[in-house]
Amino acid sequence: MLPAAASLLSVLSVASASRFDELGASTINEYDTYNADECQRIRRPWHKLSTAERNLYTSGLLQLRKNGNGNLDDDELISIGTVHEDPLAFMHQTSAYLFWHGYLVWELESRIRNLGGKWKCFGMPYWDFTAEAGRESEPFILDSDIGGDGDANDYWTVNEYSWSPTIQEYWVPNNCIAAHDEYPFCSLKRALRSNFAMPSAKLIGDTIIGNPGFVDFAAYSHASASAIHLIDDHPDYMDGFPQGYEPIWYLFHSAIQFHQALWTDCNEYDLLNADETNQFGTSSILRFSSIKLCGPTVNEYDLLNADELERFPQAFTPFCNSYNPNKDTCDTEAFPVESPWYGVQFELDDRMHFGGTLKDKEWSYIHSHDVSVRKLYMIPKWNVIYDLDDGQGFYADSGVQDWCKGKLNQHWFMTDLLEKDEEVKVEQVLSEGRYLSVSSMVTQWYMYVIWFMTDLLEKDEEVKVEEVLSEGRYLSVSSMMSQWYMYVIGAVVLVVLVMYYVGSSPSFTKIYDSNLRRAGSYGSV
């Protein structure tokens, strides 16, 4: 192989092999302090992870429980879970719903990262619950290394029935009615619902795409939030299944935040610093540079200045829950002072309410900082990035892929495997020693394919060199030349083309740099 081509192939092979290596911290991270200088929180689809990768989550949970020594006050999962089980956990009916739950996912993710070692770069996977549509009686999630349905003969206990951990290893301080339950060491319980319809990818996709305004998009929660109830068909005599202690619940809300990120990015509410805005609150004059990278055009926009969110009601408009007597202003001071809802607010900069014991823990972010919608709006500022992998699954099946083309922001999503046939590649193809094919996507809109016949040419045979353009146009050059002269010309042409584009193409330089970052040569992207 020619030295230039061999060198480039080596670089690209390393980049491909190291795709799942930890990315450096987000260059715009503001709030994450858990190993943030080493790696981002890469969130990947649960169903595409290996057993070892899934075990990173379950083993992290079990280690947290072990560190808590069975003490309600010391168990970090319990502290986070108490927020959702608190009587004031009524955010589901408000404009804070998506952000409030997203913070709880981030907090558990942080505790696992805080364990260090193999967990230091942990990112919360997400459960593509739309893949369960049509297979509700045998859902994938209950057959994927995180336990299955509960024992119908023992109050739906999961421990040591469909999941190996004992009650002492993974316990829940609720529903202490099973054979071996003794408060607070009570078994995790699940009961699969019958005659339950999961939302399809198309339904969720249509909801995301068809609702550019935040208030309308919030209806998405009505279509999606029911999905977690696939596994909590508890009988009336039980005290429900506390979701804040359910491992699948965090995977579910990681998926909710994934959908919200797509809505935000592909409506271009992640943009700003523009001179003008249209009636939808999106930029009509944008500062950007675009490159063709592994499929869709990736727009390298400046992220939205969160200080200007109030100028964009499409991106966020506050609304309140059904308990509020003054829904137009979200003024809960209209409640009596003795009311538990007095003073709870939902505006852009209002301090979010978190019940339970989480705020009492010095390690929690909310122990010493307020959290608001504005602060939580941009997930890269929390060092979070979602992996779109090859796009197969929800991203393609929902219709979101076409809608998001040309809009994806690399601070929000890993996009390097999308449309593999358009990846930067150099490959050697030998067929009985006759052909050498070098294919390289080196600019935004075209590629060259050069074929050389290396052992069948005779002195009077025709030598053809064709440039195959991506738009289907062909340029054929034919000439009569000797066998030895063909070798010389072919080698020169190949070297010139490869070295020219490596050295001078801005797009190729960006692509080359991107792959080096994924190979670990850079600390951040």
N, C-alpha and C positions, 0 to 999 in steps of 0.2 A: 504494500500500500504506500502511496506517496506520503512523505513526512508530514506535510501540512494537513492533509486529510486525516491521517492517523492521530495527529495531535488534537485536532478538533473533536474527533470521535471520542478520544479518551476523556476530554473535558466533559462532553455531554453525557457520556456513560456514567461518570462519577456523579453528575448532577441528578441523573435519573435514579441512581441507586440510593442517593441520600435524600430523596424527596421528603421522607418522613422524619428526617433529622429536625431537631428543634430549631425553629426560626429564632432570630434574635428578638429583643423586645420591640414593640411597636415604637416607631420614632415619635409618635404623638401620645404615648402613654403618660397619664398624669397621676393616676390614683393607685395603680398596682404596685405593691412593694414586695410581693412574694416571688423571689427569684426573677423579677421582671427584667433585670439587666442581662439575663441569660436566654430567656425564651418566652415566646408568646403562649397564650392559652389557646392552642389549636383545637377546635371542636369539630369532631368528625362523626359521620353517621354510624350508629351502633351496629347496624346490620352488616357493615363493611369492615368491621374490626375483626382481628383474629381473636382466638380465645385468650391468648396472652395479653393482648391489648385491652380486652374487656376486663380481665382480671386485675388490671391496674386500678380500675374503679372499685371493684368489689373488695379487693385486698386493702385498698386505701380506707374504705368504710370500716372494715373489720379492725384495722389498726387504730383508727380513731376510737372505736368502741373499746378496744383493749386498753388504750391509754386513759380512758375515762374511769376504769376500775369499777364499773357498775354503779357509779355515783351520778345521780341526776344533775348535780351542780357542775360536775367536772366533764361530763360527756358533751363533746362539742356538737355532735349531730343533734342531740336532744335540745341544746340551746338554740340551734337554728330552727329546728322543727317546731319549737314552742311558739314561734312567731305566727306560723300558719294555723296553729291550733288555738290561738288566743281568741277570746270572744270578739275582739275588735278587728279580727282579720276579715274585714268586709271590703277590701280593695277590689274585689272581683267586679263590682258594679260601678267602678269609677274610672276616670281617665288615667289613674296611676297604676291600674291593674298590671299592664305589661312590664312596666319598669320596676314595680315593687317585687314581683316574682323573679324578674331577672336578677335583681340584687341578691336574693336568697340563693339562687344557683351559684352566683359568683362567690358568695361567702363560703359555701360548702366546697367549691372548687379550691378556694384559698386554703382551707384547712387541710385538704389533701396535699396540696403543694407544700404546705408548711412542714409536712412530714420529712421532706428532703429525700435524698437518695433517689431511688427509681421514680419517685412521685414528684420530684421538684419541678418538672415541666408539664404536669398533668393538665389536660384540658377536658372539660365536661363533655362527654359524647352526647349526641342527640338521637332520640328515638323517632324515626320516621313513621309515625303512627298511621299515616295515610296508606302505608303498605299493608296494613291489616284489613283494609276494606275488602270484603268478600271472603275473608278467612277468619272471621271473628270467633268461630268455634275452636280454632287451633292457631291462635296468634303467634307470630314469630317471637315476639318479645318474651313470651313465657317458655321458650325453648332456646334460650340464648345466654346461658351461663349466669343468669341472675335470679334463678328460681322460677317455679311455675305456679300452677293453681294450688290452692290450699286443700287440706284434708277435710272433706265434707263430714267425716265421722269424728272430727276433733275441732269443731268450730273454725274450720278453714285455716288451720295452722300450716305454715309454710316450712318452718324450721325442721330439718331432718326428715322432711316428707318429699318436697320437691326442690329443696335447697339445702346444702350440706351443713351450714353453720348451725350450731346449737343455740338454744334460747339465751344461754349465758354469753355467747359470742355476738349475737345480734338480737337485741330485745327491744320491746316497745312498751311504754308505760300506759297502755290502754287495753281495754277488753280482756281483762285477766280472768278468762272463763274456761280456757282449755285445760286439758288434763295436767299439764306440767307448769302452768302459769302460777307465779307467786310474785305479786307486785314488789318492785317495778319490773321484774323479769318476766315479761309476758311475750308470747310468741308473735311474730309478724304474721299477719293474716291477709289472705286474698281469696276472692271468690269471683270466678269468671261469669259474666252476665250471659244469659241466653237471649236470643232475639234482639240483639243489640247491633245497630248499624254504625260502623266507623265512617268518618268523613273521608271521601276520596281525595286523591291529589288534585283532581280537576275542580272539585268543590272548593277546596282551600285556595287553589291557584286563582280561580275566578273571584273569590272574595278579596284576595290581595290585589289583583290587577284592577278590579272594577271599582275600588273605593280609594281614590287618591286623597280624599279628605280624612283627617284623623278620626273625627267623630264617627263617620260611616265605617271606616276601617275597624274601629273598635268592635263593630258587630262581628268581626272575625272571631272574637273570643267566644261568641255564642256557638259558632260552628265548630270551633276547635276544642274548647274547654271540656266538652263532654267526653272527649276521647279517653281521658284518664279513668273515667268511670267504667270502662270495659272490665276492670279487674276489682271492683269494689261492690259487688252485688251482695251486700250484707243483709241478713235478716233483720226484721224490725226490732227484735229484742237485743240487738247488739248496738254498741255506741258508735256506729260508723267505723270506717277504717281511716285512722289519722294519716293523711297524705304526707305531712311534713316529715314523717319517719320512714316513708316508703322509698326505697332506692330508685324505683322506676319513675317516681314523681319528678325527680330532678332531671332525668333524661328527657322527660316529657316537656318540662319547661325550658330546657335548653333548645328543644325543637321550636317551641313557641317563640323564643328569642331569635332563632334562625329565620323564621318567617317574618318577624318584625324587621329584622335587618334587611331582608330582601325588599320589603315594602319601602323602607326608608331610603335605601341606596338606589333602587330602581325608579323611585319617584324623584330621585335626585335631591332629596332633602338632606343628603350628606354634603351638599354643595353650598357655597356662598362666596363671600368676598367678590360679588359681581356688581357691576355698575347699575344694572336694571333688573327688575323682576316682572314677570307677567302675572296675570290674574290668579294663577295657581301657586304663586309664591316660589316658583322655580326660576332659575337664571335664564335670561334671554341673551345676555352677553357673558360668556364664560372664559376664564383663563385656564387653558388646559393644553396638554400635549397628548396625542394619542399614538399608540403603537399597536400593531397586531400581534398579540401574544397568545398562542395556544387557543385560538378560536375567536371569541368575541373581542372587539376593540376595548381595551382597558383605558378608561379615562383617568388620568392622574390629576384629579381636581384637588384644590385645597378643600379641606374638610370644612363643614359648616361652622361658622362662628356661633357657638351656642349662646353667646350674649345677645344675638339678634333673633332668637327663636320667636319672640313675641310678635315680630313683624310678619310671621308666616303662619297664619291660623290653619292653613291646610296641613302643615307639618305637626302642629299640636294645638288643640283647643281643649281646655279643661271642662269636665262635666262631673256630676256628682251621682251618688247612689240614691236608691229609692227612699232611704231614711231621711234624706235632707229636705227640710221644709222650704228651702229657698234654692232651688236647683239652678236658677239663672246665674247666681253669683257664687255658688258653693260656700255660702256663708254659714258655717256650722255654729257660729256664735249666736245664731238664732235659737239654738237649743238652750235649755236651762243649764246653768253652770254645773249642776250636779249630774248632768247627763254624761255618759261615757263618750259621746260623740262631740261634746262641746269643744270647739276650737280646732278640730281636725280639718285640714284644708287639702285642696287638690290642685291649686294653681301651679304655674310653672316653677315658681321658686319656693313654694311652701315646703316646709320640712315634713317628710313622709313619716307617718306613724308606724312604728314597729312595736308590737306587744311582746309578750313572752319574756324570756330572760336574756335574749341575745345582746341587748344594749348594755347589760351589766358586765359583759365580758370584755376585759381590756383588749383582747385580741381582735375584737370585731371592729370593723370600720366605723360603724355608727356609735361606738362607745365615745369617740372623741370628735366625730364629724357629723354634720347633718347631710342628709341625702334628699335630693329633689329630682323632679323630672328633668330639669335642665342639666343637672350634673350627670344623670344616667343616660341621656339621650344618645350619645355617641359611644358605641361599644369599644372602638379602638383606644379611647382614652382610659379604658379599664384593661387594656392589653389583650382583648378578646378578638379572635379571628376565626371565621368559619371556613372549613374546607369543602369546596364543591366537588372535589374528587374529579371523576370523569363526566359528571353531570347526569349520569344515569340514576333513575329513581325519581324522587319528588321534583327536582329541578327541571327535568325534561318532561315528566308526565303531567305536571301541573300547568304547563304552558308558560311558566315563568321564564324559561330559558330564552324564548324568542323575545319576550317583553323586556328582559334585562340586557339584551345584546347591545353592546356599545356603552353601557352605563356602569358596569361593575368596577368597584373601587378596590384596589389591592390592599388598602388598609383594613378593609372589612372582610374580604374573601380571598382564599387561595384558589387560583384559577388555572394553574399550570397544566392540568390534565384535560381541560376541556378541548373537545374536538382534536383528538390525538393526531389525526391526519394532517393537521396544520402546525404541529409542533416543529420547533427547530430540530432538525435531525440530519445526521450524516450516517449512512449505512452502506456497508459493503455487501454486495450480492454476487456470489460466485456460482456459476452453473457450469459444471464440468470444465472450469477454467476458461470459459469463453467470454464472460461479461463482467465488467466492473461498473456498477451503477452508484453514482454519488448523487444524493438528493439533499438539498439544503434550502430551507425556507429562510431567506436572508433579508427580505424587506417586507413591508406591510402588505403588498398586493401581488407579488409574483414569486415564482421559483423556477430554477433552471434544472433540467434533467439532461445529463450528458451521457450518452452511451458510446462505449468504445468496443469494437470487436478486436480481440488481441491475438488470436491465433489462427484465424481462417482466411486472412487477407492474402491475396496474391498480388503480384506486381500490377496487373491490369484490372484489379477489382475496384469497384466504386466505394469510396469512403464517404459516409454521410454523418454529419454532425447536426443534430436538431436541437433547437431551443424550444422547449414546450412551455408556453406561457399559461398562467392560471386561467386566463379568459378563453382558452381554447385556440389561440392563434399559433400557427406554426411557421417557422422559418427553416427551410431546408437548404443546406449548402453541400453541393456535390463537386467532387473533383477527382481526377485520376492522379494517383501518386503511388510511390513504391511503398513496400511494407515497412522498411526501416524509417522512412520519412514520416509515416503515419504515427509511429510510436513517439517520435520527438515532438511533433505538433500537438498530439493529444496530451502529453505530459505538460507541455508549456501552457496550454489552454486551461487545464485543470488547476495548476498552481496559481496562475494569474487570477482566475475567477475566485478561488477560495481566499487567497491572500488579500485581494482587493476588497472583498466584502467584509472580511474580518477586520481589516484595517481602517476602512472608511465609512462603512454604513452605520449611521446613528442608531437605526432600529436594531441592527444586529448587535451593536455595542450594548444597548439596553438589555437585549435578550441574553447576551453572554454574561453581563453582570448579574442578571436575575438568577441564572443557573449557578453562577459561582456563589451567590448568597445562599442558595438552597444546598450547595455543597459544603457550606460552613465557613467560607472564606471571609464573610462579613458578619458583624455582630448584630445587625438589624436591617430591616427592610422598610 
